[in-house]
Amino acid sequence: MTEPDSSLAAGGRAERWSGLHVLADDDPRWSLDPVAQGEAACRGGARVVQLRAKHATDRVALGWAQRLRAITRAHGVGFVVNDRFDLALAADADAVHLGQTDLPPDRVARAVDGRLAIGRSTHTLEQVRTASSEPIDYLAFGPIFGTRSKDSEYSARGLALLGEVVSISAPRPVVAIGGIALLNLDDVIRAGACGAAVISAVVGAHDPVAATRELVARFGRAAADRRPHA
C-alpha cells in the first residue's frame, strides 16, 4: 500500500482540510452514481471527496472507492471513506470519517497504524469536547442549517454554535456540514470553519461541475476576506 497523500496525512495542519468537501452519496434520489458525482466534484475543483455509501453492498462500495481513489489522485484531491476504515484501507484512501455510532477513533487509530487520517462527526458541544481527547485529525460539526440530504436526529445547530465549536476545537480544524449552499457559505466561513461539506448543493445540481466551481470560488473569496489584512 502506498503512503497517504502528504497533503492529507495524519497530524496535518488545518490547511490540509480547508476548502470544499463534496460527499459522493449513493442515495437513489440522485441522478448520478457516486463515482460520477466524485468526478464532477474533482473537475470543479473540490478539495476533498468523501464516499458515503449507505445503501450499497461492500463489494459495490469497494469498487466505487477504488475508482474514486484513482480519479481523486489524478486530480490531486483528497479522498475520504465514510464510516468504514476497512474499505478506506482497501481502497488506499487518505482518511476515514467516523460517525458517533461507528467504532471509536482510538480503536481505529490502532488498527490503521498511521495509514489513514481520521475525521469525526460531532453534533453537540459534549461530543466536541469528547473529540478533543480523541486521536483524530479534524472534526465535522452539524447540521449547521436544516438539511434533507441525510437523516439526522439533530436540529439545525446554527452559526453561533459553530463559532463556539471552532474555539473549543482549536487548533484542530472544523469542517461544517448540513444545509450549506452558495447563499450561506460566506457565513459558515466567517464563523471560523476551515472547510465546508456539501451533498445536494453539488450532487443535486443540474450541472454538478459548474456548481462545484461556483462554491469553490465563493469559498476562496470568503476565506480571503476572513484573513487579516496588513
Secondary structure, 3 states (H helix, E strand, C coil): CCCCCHHHCCCCCHHHHCEEEEEEECCCCCCCCHHHHHHHHHHHCCCEEEEECCCCCHHHHHHHHHHHHHHHHHHCCEEEEECCHHHHHHCCCCEEEECCCCCCHHHHHHHHCCCCEEEEEECCHHHHHHHCCCCCCEEEECCCCCCCCCCCCCCCCCHHHHHHHHHHHCCCCEEEECCCCCCCHHHHHHCCCCEEEECHHHHCCCCHHHHHHHHHHHHHHHHHHHCCCC
